Amino acid sequence: MQVITVILSVMLKRDYEGQVCSIARALEVVGDRWTLLVIRDVALGHRRFDQLLDSLGVASNVLADRLNRLVAEGILERVPYSERPVRFEYPLTKKGGELGVALLALMQWGDRHLSDKPPKIARRRSDRSPVSVKIVAKDGSVVAPGDIELVPGPGARPPRRSKRLTPTSRRRASQALS
């Protein structure tokens, strides 16, 4: 049993050490299914522990862990709503609210590729027109996925030098060892 626990902890580690990548860093915070589902349910109005427990069907220790981590990361706030007994609710912070776009994009991807019929439809409250997540350029125009390029940003590392030996360097190394 101990061997399985060690193997799982290695397989399920939460960090992406050595990767300079915003996606990897985001996954360290929200990359497991319960965390994303907690954020989804909080966004849908379930802000209290017992509400989340009922709506998610998750073990209470798992929920407590995810809530504590999300509070520590500044995605949720822990706000008391009762003194006797002491109880808390967990509203989204501004940082947490910004995950709504990513969750909506994930939901719409799932609707297109994994659902025969979407279980929920996103729409604008004011006129009930359907909404969808799009990539928009600074000028307001929609950008096609094939028209996107990723270039080094201010946080990028300089490219690594290749450690592969060229035929010339291989020959020189061989001569030096002779």
N, C-alpha and C positions, 0 to 999 in steps of 0.2 A: 504494500500500500504506500509506503514511503517513497519508493522508486517512482510510482505513478505521480505522486504529488510533486516530486522534483521535476519530472519530465514535463508535466503540465505547466509548472511555474516558468520553466524555460521556454516552452512553446508559446505561452500566453503572456509574455512580458509586455509591458505597456509602453516601453520607450523605444525609440528608433535612434539609438546612440550613433553619432557620427554622420547622420544625415542632415544636411542643411536644406531643409525642405519644409515649407509652411504646411503642406498637407500632412507630412509625418508628425509635425508638432501638434497640429489640430487633432490628429488621431490619438495622440497620447492623452488628450483631455476628453474627447467625446467618441472615441473609436470602438466602444463595445455597444452591443445592441441595447442593453438596459439603460445606458446613459442617454442615448438618443431617444428612447421611448419615454424616459422620465421628462426630458425637455419637451417632447411632443405633448405629453399629457398636461404639463404645467402650462404650456401655451394654450391648450384647450380649456383651461380653467380649473384643473385639479391641482390645487396648491397645498393641500394638507396631507400629512403622512398617511392617514387612514384612507383618504380619497385615492391617493396614488396606489396604495396597497391593493385596494379593491379594483381599480381600473386596470392595473398592470398584471395582477396575479403573480407577483414576484415575491420571493422570500423577504421577510422584514429586514434581515441582516444585510442582504444585497441592496435593498432600497436605502437603508441607512447609510451604507458605504457610498453609494452613488450621490445621495444628497449632500453628504459631508464633502465629497470631492468637488462637486459642482459649486458649493458655497466657497470652498477654499480657492477655486479657480476664478471666482467672481462672476459666474454665470447665473447663479441663483443667490438670493438674499435669504437670510434666516430671520423671520420677523415673528415675535411672539403675538399670539392672538388670544391666549387665555393664561391667567396666572395660577388658577387652582383647578385642575392640575396645569402645570406649565406645558403649553402646547405651542407649536410653531407652524407657520405656513411659509412657503418657499416661492415667492414671485420671481420672475425673470428680471435680471438686471438689463441695462441697455446692451451690454456685451452679449448676454444670453438671448435677447430679442433679435439680435443680428443673425443668429443661427436659424431663424425662421425661413430665410431665403434658401439656405442649404437643405433644410428639412422639406420645404415645398418642392425643390428640384428633385430630391430623392423620391418623394411621394409620386411626383408626376412621371419620373422614370419608371417606377414600379407599376404605375397605372398602364403605361404604354407597353411594357415588356413582360409583366408578371401577372396582370389581372385581366380576366375576361371582361369584367365590369368594374370600374373604379368604385371603391366603397365610399369615398368622399370626393366632392368637387370643390375646388377653391374658387371663390367668386368675390367680387367687390361688393361690400355691404350696401353702398348707396344706390346702385342700379342693378345689382345681382348679375352683372356680366361676368363670365368666366375669366379667370386670370391664369397666366402661365409664366413660368420663369424663363427669361431670355437673357442673353448676354448683350449688353448695350454699350456702345462706344461713348466717349465723352460728349460727342456731338448729338447723342440721342438715337442714332441709327442702330438697328439690330445687327449684330455681328454673327456671321455663319461660323459654325465650329471649325470648318476647314480654313477659315481666314484668321485664326488666332495663332500667334507665335509666342513662345515663352523665351525671354531673353534675360541675361544676368541682371539682377537688381542690386541695390546697394548692400544687401546682406550676403551676396554670393561669395563663395571661396574662389581663389584663383584656381584654374584648371590644374589637375594633378599631372605631373610628368609621367609619361609612360615608363613602366619598368621592364617592358619587353625589349629583348635584345635584337638589334638589327643584325643582318648578316655580317656587316663590318665590325660591329662591337663584339659579336660572338667570336669572330676570328681573332680579334685583338685579345680577348679574354683567354682564349685557348692558347695563344702564343705566350701570354704572360705566365700561364701555369706550367708551360713546358720547360 
